[in-house]
Amino acid sequence: MRFREVQFAPDHEKRQSRRRGLRCTMLLSENKTGSDVRPKTIPAHCCNVSDTGLYCLVPVGYGVRKGQRYTFQLNLTEPGPESANCQIVTQRGVIVRTEPLISAEGRSEQLGIGVRLVGLRCGLVPMPEHL
């Protein structure tokens, strides 16, 4: 019996919602409670976003792992020389995928993380119609 190789077009997305490019700075904050516990905050950079998830880059060394839950804060600024207007969008999420990113020198200084967003979103993320 012979099998034919099946190739999928890039538009055959397995995700629930299509991702759109969105470049902005962001913060990951631990979801800890208690007055004596200060939540850890991790700087990050958002690469793309959808209604149900996002992909971002975090520096190596913060202990970010699959299964961890954070509040994700996107800092959206308007493009241009006077980008004084900044909108902050927050939503909780769980890390579902991690991948070390290797530089040309063979070092891993950043970690790519895939996030499944959960709960209510505070703020509006701009979602263009086309890529």
C-alpha positions in Angstrom: 0.0 0.0 0.0 1.4 3.5 -1.0 0.8 6.6 0.9 0.8 10.0 -0.6 2.5 12.9 1.3 0.1 15.6 2.3 1.3 19.1 2.5 -0.6 21.8 4.2 -0.8 25.4 3.1 0.3 28.0 5.7 -3.3 29.2 6.0 -4.3 25.8 7.5 -3.9 27.0 11.0 -4.5 24.5 13.9 -5.1 27.3 16.4 -8.6 28.5 17.3 -7.9 32.1 16.2 -5.5 33.4 13.5 -2.5 35.2 14.9 -1.6 38.8 13.8 1.7 40.5 14.1 1.9 42.9 17.0 5.2 44.2 18.1 5.3 45.8 21.6 7.0 45.6 24.9 5.2 43.7 27.7 5.5 42.4 31.2 4.8 39.0 32.7 3.7 39.2 36.4 3.3 36.2 38.6 -0.2 35.6 39.9 0.8 35.5 43.6 -1.4 36.6 46.5 -0.4 37.7 50.0 0.7 41.0 51.4 4.3 39.8 52.2 4.9 38.3 48.7 6.0 40.7 45.9 5.2 39.2 42.5 8.1 38.7 40.1 7.9 40.8 37.0 9.6 39.7 33.8 10.3 42.0 30.8 9.2 40.6 27.4 8.5 41.5 23.8 5.3 40.5 22.1 5.6 39.2 18.5 2.1 38.2 17.6 -1.4 37.9 19.2 -4.8 36.4 18.6 -8.1 36.4 20.5 -7.0 33.3 22.4 -3.2 33.5 22.6 0.1 35.2 22.0 3.7 34.5 21.2 6.5 36.5 23.0 10.2 36.5 23.8 11.6 36.6 27.3 15.2 36.7 28.4 16.7 33.4 29.6 17.3 33.2 33.3 13.9 34.1 34.8 12.8 30.4 35.2 9.9 30.7 32.7 8.5 27.2 32.1 5.5 25.5 30.4 2.5 25.3 32.6 3.2 28.5 34.5 0.5 31.2 34.8 1.1 34.9 34.6 -0.7 38.1 34.0 0.4 39.5 30.6 0.6 43.3 30.2 1.0 44.6 26.7 2.2 48.2 26.4 0.8 49.5 23.1 2.1 52.8 21.8 1.1 54.6 18.7 3.8 54.6 16.0 5.5 57.8 15.1 8.0 60.3 16.6 5.5 61.5 19.2 4.3 58.2 20.6 3.1 59.6 23.9 -0.2 57.7 23.8 0.1 54.3 25.4 -2.6 51.8 26.0 -2.1 49.0 28.5 -3.9 45.7 27.8 -3.8 42.9 30.5 -5.0 39.4 30.5 -4.1 36.2 32.4 -2.7 33.2 30.6 -0.8 30.0 30.8 2.4 29.1 29.0 1.8 26.2 26.7 5.0 26.1 24.7 8.6 27.2 25.2 11.5 27.1 22.7 15.1 28.4 23.3 16.2 30.8 20.5 19.8 30.2 19.5 21.9 33.1 18.2 24.4 32.9 15.4 27.1 32.6 18.0 25.3 29.5 19.4 24.1 31.2 22.6 20.6 31.1 23.9 19.7 34.5 25.3 16.0 34.5 24.7 13.1 32.1 25.1 10.1 32.0 22.8 6.9 31.3 24.6 3.4 30.4 23.4 0.6 31.5 25.7 -3.0 30.5 25.9 -5.0 33.5 27.2 -7.7 32.8 29.8 -10.3 35.0 31.5 -11.3 38.5 30.8 -9.1 41.0 28.9 -8.7 44.5 30.2 -8.2 46.8 27.2 -8.5 46.4 23.5 -5.9 44.8 21.3 -5.9 46.2 17.7 -6.5 43.3 15.3 -6.1 44.3 11.7 -8.2 42.6 9.0 -5.3 41.4 6.9 -1.7 40.4 7.6 
